[in-house]
Structure formats: structure tokens, C-alpha cells
Amino acid sequence: MLPGCFKSAGKPPEFSTKSTQQKQEISVDRSPSNTEESLGSVSQKAVVSPGEEPASVPALHSQKQLSFEGELALTPTAPSQKPLNSEQELTSVPALPPQKQLSFEQKLPPLPAAPPQGQPNPGGVYGQPPELLHTPPQVETHLGHFPYAENQRQNLVKVADFYGREEFLDRTAANAFFQMQADAKASGVDLTIISGFRSVPQQERLFSRQISKRGSREAAARLSAPPGHSEHHTGYAVDIGEGEDIDTFLKPEFESTKAYRWLAENAYRYGFELSFPQGNSQGVSYEPWHWRYVGSPEATAVFSPARLTY
């Protein structure tokens, strides 16, 4: 008999019919089952009279219950929380301070333009080198040719003998050419130097002969530069042929040789580029044999006005 239950031989207390016999019975049945065999069998009952607190019921020794999956879970469970919707979750994250955004032009430099077909560019990078991005002072041309000063003799070195005539180049251009010539030779291509440095008096004699052949200075200038306006004055320009193939020396047919094809693909690696490609803006005839060295800052500065006219 549990506390709160009455048992007397005398007249029972008068209660209403509805509440006299009304008792609450709390039953916890811990009988063995398939999922609870490890817990044993425990059965306890407690009867609570009306008005008594449920706390008077003896607490069970175990506060663990089996979930529907057969795993133990602690009770009482934590109160569930209302899930946040996606907008609430996003707005709950503190916003980052605004940052200055760079424009597309600021992030990426403009891509350089590819050179004309058959016109390699020094350094292995297409487009004008950085030092040419700023337009140099305007230089007046004469019959389509830019003026050039003679290189100093102490800067020149001998590079070849062409049919008994000694040929010279600026020292830096000579070193670059010798390396290019050796690499071409390893590929089965023979590069021959036909003409290198040329003084102003030498150029004057050549130009006079062209006038005699062509009939005018304007016609001569399409094939030869007037004195004081030849790239050969600089010591950075060189006329190239293939081996002993004299039939293509200083002729457009040189374009069909192995030497020209090799130069078109590789000369830029050594700082050389074609001076007068087809359709050049100077109006000079196409000269596939005429190459200039632009692999040093000094050489680049010398030819910068002409290179901007491509």
C-alpha cells in the first residue's frame, strides 16, 4: 500500500461519487523485449491521489530510453529549435566591409598584337616591347627612309669576308648573329653574311648607281636608302643569304630558301627582325634578306621610330 491510500473499518469519508474513487495510476512497465534484453525486467507502479504532485512518484533508476532505432538516447531531450529559413541564415551573417573593386582594364593588361606574318619579334613576345609604348619624337623621313648616324668604329667587329670584302657589325649584334648562325648550322641551315656595316660614302655610291638604273631618286629609294638614311650605318643591320646560293642573294627569291624559313621562325630568339616586310608603311620594296638587330636597349632606341610604322 502506497502513501495516500485509505483503509479503515469505519465509515469512509464522504466524497462525491465522481471524485471518491477517482485515482490516477502511473505505470512504468520495463518488461523484457527483443530490444531491451540487456536492461532486465523492472516493473513499478505508483498510485497518486487527486491533487498530489507527480514528483511524489519515485524516480526510476535509469533515465535512458531506447530510440526507435534501438540506440540509447538521454532524456529529457533538448527543446527543439525552429529552423531558420535561408534568408534568415544569410542575414544573420555579418556583412563584410565594402572593398574597392578593380575594373577589368585595371586587372588585366591589354594583350599585345601579333606581328605581321613572317615578321618575328625580338624576345619571343609579340607586339611592341615596353620601351616602345611611348611614341618617340617625330622623325622626318627622306623618300620613305629614316635618318641614321654612323656607328663608331671602335664598336665594330669583323664578322665575315664576302668575296674579298670585309664585313663588320656592332659588337653586340655580332655576338648575337654568331650564336644564331651556329644554331642554324646545327639545324642544317647555312646563314651567310652578305653585307653588314656601311659608311655614308659607301651608301652614296650605291644610291647613285640605283639612280642611274631607275632614272630617279624616288625610284632608287624603293630599292636603296639615300646616304645618311641606311640602317646599315648603325652596324645593327645585316643582309643574309643561304650558303653559296648566289642566285637568291639580295633577291625576293630568298624567301623560298631554307635559310629564310628558319629565320622567320627563329631569328627573334636572337634579337633579329625583318626590316622591310611586304606592304611596309615606309614604301620600301620587300627585302626578305635584310634583318636588323633590336636585342639591346641601344639598338631598340635606334630603330624605335621605324618600328612604330609597322
Buried (B, 14 or more C-beta within 10 A) or exposed (E): EEEBEEEEEEEEEEEEEEEEEEEEEEEEEBEEEEEEEEBEEEEEEBBBBEEEEEEEBEEEEEEEEEEEEEEEEEEEEEEEEEEEEEEEEEEEEEEEEEEEEEEEEEEEEEEEEEBBEBBBBBEEEBBBBEEBEEEEEEEEBBBBBBBBEBBEEEBBBEBBEBEEEEBBBBBBBBBBBBEBBEBBEEEEBBBBBBBBBBBBEBBBEBBBEBBEEBEEBEEBBBBBBBBBBBBBBBBBBBBBBBEEBEEBBBEEBBBEBBBBBBBBEBBBBBBBBBBBBBEBEBBBBBBBBBBBBBBBEBBBEBBBBBBBEB
